[in-house]
Amino acid sequence: MHTCGWYISSSVSDVLAQVINDMANALRSHSRDIDLTVISAKDKSVSGFERVKNIFAKKEIWHLFGLAPVWWRIVRIHSRTVHTLLEGSDWAGFPSRFFTEGALNGEAVIFPVFDPLSSQSGDDGSKAVFVHSEKKLPEGDYRVMNISEKILRPEALSGLYIADEATPREAMRAGILTMRGLSIASKKSGWLDEILGPDGYFLIQNEDEDLPRIIRQGLSDRGRHMAMAARHFLKSRRSHERCTDSLITLYRKVIAK
């Protein structure tokens, strides 16, 4: 049995923290060789004393997600460390990414998982176009909903999500929203290709020309079918088993060093 601690730093968004917690559930469910403790800097239910006690407990591996806090150098003295960043390269442990896109030689890749928040599909009457920021959309007879990154509603959704930009952060958000029932529209994104497949989202090449058509299709049966296909791709390529295998492979490599 190997002891492993995960620390989710305060720099990690709520969306990414949800993905990391899903990964922890996958590891606990599919590996009997890892004794896992997860600590989040944003968890208000844990006292400061208990958090410090857990952080400074010696484990075979401490895995940091997000930017390193100032005290992380002390953890590196007593334990092997792994560091996973969504973007950037200010490493404070063995480097690892969530995507092969942009990963350099020597940086491990671990596979995130996206668990469904509801088994119920959104009904047609609740269909809407979802955005994450103030975005000018073509006029039309449809509802527009602004999703804040800090609001992860548990109910299923129906309709289309228009990504802000082609970034790893947006790919993670799109993965979660796909599992909640939405189809996705985005500019070409290598990160999104890995999550949903290159044909798993509506491609925006020119917003002025493409958005009226994409919104119409995204709110129709075509959008529903695309969302179903994307969920199938995501479940098969980002399964609990693949996530667990990628983590165990990484940890074995670090322990063997």
C-alpha positions in Angstrom: 0.0 0.0 0.0 1.4 3.4 -1.1 0.5 6.5 0.8 -0.4 9.5 -1.3 -1.7 13.0 -0.5 -3.3 15.4 -2.9 -3.2 19.2 -2.2 -5.6 21.3 -4.3 -4.3 24.9 -4.0 -6.3 28.0 -3.8 -5.4 28.9 -7.4 -7.4 26.0 -8.7 -10.9 27.0 -10.1 -14.1 25.4 -8.8 -14.6 23.8 -12.2 -11.1 22.2 -12.2 -11.4 21.2 -8.5 -14.5 19.2 -9.4 -12.6 17.4 -12.1 -9.8 16.6 -9.6 -12.3 15.3 -7.0 -13.8 13.0 -9.7 -10.3 11.8 -10.4 -9.8 11.0 -6.7 -13.0 9.0 -6.7 -11.7 7.1 -9.7 -8.4 6.3 -8.0 -10.0 5.2 -4.8 -12.5 3.0 -6.7 -10.1 1.3 -9.0 -6.8 0.9 -7.1 -6.3 -1.0 -3.8 -2.6 0.0 -3.7 -3.1 3.7 -3.0 -4.1 5.2 0.4 -5.3 8.6 -0.8 -5.8 11.8 1.3 -7.2 14.9 -0.5 -6.8 18.3 1.0 -8.3 21.5 -0.5 -7.2 25.0 0.4 -10.8 26.1 -0.1 -12.3 23.5 2.2 -13.7 25.5 5.1 -14.9 22.4 7.0 -11.3 21.5 7.9 -9.6 23.4 10.8 -6.3 25.2 10.2 -4.6 22.9 12.7 -5.9 19.7 11.0 -4.9 21.0 7.6 -1.4 21.8 8.7 -1.1 18.4 10.4 -2.2 16.6 7.3 0.0 18.7 5.0 3.2 18.0 7.0 2.5 14.3 7.4 5.1 12.3 5.6 3.8 10.3 2.6 5.5 8.5 -0.2 4.0 11.0 -2.7 2.5 14.4 -2.3 0.7 15.6 -5.5 0.1 19.3 -5.9 -2.6 20.7 -8.2 -2.2 24.4 -9.1 0.3 27.0 -7.9 2.6 26.0 -5.1 2.0 27.7 -1.7 5.1 29.2 0.0 5.4 26.3 2.5 5.4 23.6 -0.3 9.2 23.5 -0.2 9.0 21.9 3.2 6.8 19.1 1.9 9.5 18.5 -0.8 12.0 17.8 1.9 10.2 14.8 3.4 8.3 13.4 0.5 8.5 12.8 -3.3 6.3 15.3 -5.0 4.3 15.5 -8.2 3.0 18.8 -9.6 0.1 19.2 -12.1 -0.6 22.5 -13.9 -3.3 23.3 -16.3 -1.1 26.1 -17.8 2.3 27.5 -17.1 5.5 25.7 -16.2 6.6 26.9 -12.7 7.2 23.3 -11.5 7.4 22.4 -7.8 7.6 18.6 -8.3 7.6 16.0 -11.1 5.8 17.8 -13.9 2.5 16.6 -15.2 -0.3 17.9 -17.4 -4.0 17.0 -18.1 -3.5 17.2 -21.9 -1.0 15.8 -24.4 -1.6 19.1 -26.3 1.3 21.4 -25.3 3.0 18.8 -23.1 6.8 18.8 -23.5 9.3 15.9 -23.2 9.6 14.8 -19.6 6.1 16.1 -18.6 3.8 13.2 -17.7 0.1 13.3 -18.9 -2.7 12.2 -16.6 -6.2 11.7 -17.8 -9.0 13.7 -16.2 -12.5 12.2 -15.7 -15.9 13.9 -15.9 -18.7 12.3 -13.9 -22.3 13.1 -14.7 -24.1 15.3 -12.1 -27.5 14.0 -13.1 -29.0 11.0 -14.8 -31.8 13.1 -16.2 -31.7 14.9 -19.5 -32.8 18.5 -19.6 -36.3 18.9 -21.2 -36.7 20.8 -24.5 -38.6 23.6 -22.7 -35.5 24.5 -20.7 -33.2 24.7 -23.8 -30.9 27.7 -23.9 -27.7 29.1 -25.2 -25.1 29.1 -22.4 -22.1 31.5 -22.1 -19.6 32.2 -19.4 -19.1 35.9 -20.0 -20.9 38.8 -21.5 -20.9 37.8 -25.2 -22.7 39.5 -28.0 -24.9 36.9 -29.7 -27.1 37.1 -32.8 -30.6 38.2 -32.2 -33.1 35.3 -32.1 -35.9 33.7 -30.2 -33.9 31.8 -27.6 -32.9 32.2 -24.0 -29.3 33.1 -23.0 -27.9 31.9 -19.7 -24.7 33.1 -18.2 -22.9 30.3 -16.3 -20.5 31.5 -13.6 -17.5 29.3 -13.0 -18.3 29.4 -9.3 -21.9 28.1 -9.8 -21.9 24.3 -10.5 -25.6 23.6 -10.6 -26.5 19.9 -10.0 -29.4 19.7 -12.5 -29.1 18.5 -16.1 -29.0 21.2 -18.8 -30.3 21.2 -22.4 -29.0 23.4 -25.2 -25.7 24.8 -26.4 -22.6 26.1 -24.6 -20.5 28.6 -26.6 -16.9 28.5 -25.3 -15.1 31.8 -24.6 -11.8 30.8 -26.2 -9.7 27.8 -27.1 -7.9 27.1 -23.8 -7.3 24.2 -21.4 -9.6 25.9 -18.9 -12.4 26.1 -21.4 -11.9 22.4 -22.4 -12.3 21.4 -18.8 -15.5 23.4 -18.5 -16.8 22.0 -21.7 -16.2 18.4 -20.5 -18.3 19.1 -17.4 -21.1 20.8 -19.3 -21.1 18.0 -21.9 -21.8 15.5 -19.1 -24.7 17.7 -18.0 -26.3 17.5 -21.4 -25.1 20.4 -23.4 -23.6 20.4 -26.9 -20.5 22.6 -27.3 -19.4 25.3 -29.8 -15.8 26.5 -29.9 -13.1 27.7 -32.1 -10.6 24.9 -33.1 -9.0 23.6 -29.9 -6.5 20.8 -29.6 -7.4 20.6 -25.9 -11.1 20.2 -26.7 -10.2 17.6 -29.4 -8.8 15.4 -26.6 -11.9 15.7 -24.4 -14.8 15.5 -26.9 -13.1 14.4 -30.1 -12.4 16.6 -33.2 -15.9 16.1 -34.4 -17.5 16.3 -30.9 -18.3 20.1 -31.0 -19.6 22.7 -33.4 -16.6 24.5 -35.0 -16.7 28.3 -35.0 -14.5 29.7 -37.7 -16.1 33.1 -38.1 -18.4 34.1 -35.3 -20.4 36.6 -37.4 -21.1 34.1 -40.1 -21.2 30.8 -38.1 -23.0 31.6 -34.8 -26.6 32.0 -36.2 -26.4 28.6 -37.9 -24.6 26.9 -35.0 -27.1 28.3 -32.4 -30.0 27.0 -34.6 -28.4 23.6 -35.0 -27.3 23.4 -31.3 -30.9 23.9 -30.1 -32.2 21.3 -32.5 -32.0 17.5 -32.6 -28.6 17.8 -34.2 -27.3 19.4 -31.1 -28.8 16.7 -28.9 -27.2 14.0 -31.1 -23.8 15.7 -31.0 -24.0 16.0 -27.2 -24.7 12.3 -27.0 -21.8 11.4 -29.3 -19.5 13.7 -27.3 -20.5 12.1 -24.0 -19.8 8.6 -25.5 -16.4 9.8 -26.6 -15.6 11.4 -23.3 -16.7 8.3 -21.3 -14.6 5.9 -23.4 -11.5 8.1 -23.7 -11.6 9.6 -20.2 -12.8 6.6 -18.1 -12.1 5.9 -14.5 -9.8 3.1 -15.5 -7.7 5.2 -17.9 -7.5 7.9 -15.2 -6.3 5.4 -12.6 -3.8 3.8 -14.9 -2.3 7.1 -15.8 -1.9 8.1 -12.2 -0.4 4.8 -11.1 2.0 4.9 -14.0 3.1 8.3 -13.0 3.5 7.4 -9.3 5.5 4.3 -10.1 7.9 6.4 -12.2 8.3 8.9 -9.3 8.8 6.3 -6.6 11.4 4.5 -8.8 13.5 7.6 -9.1 
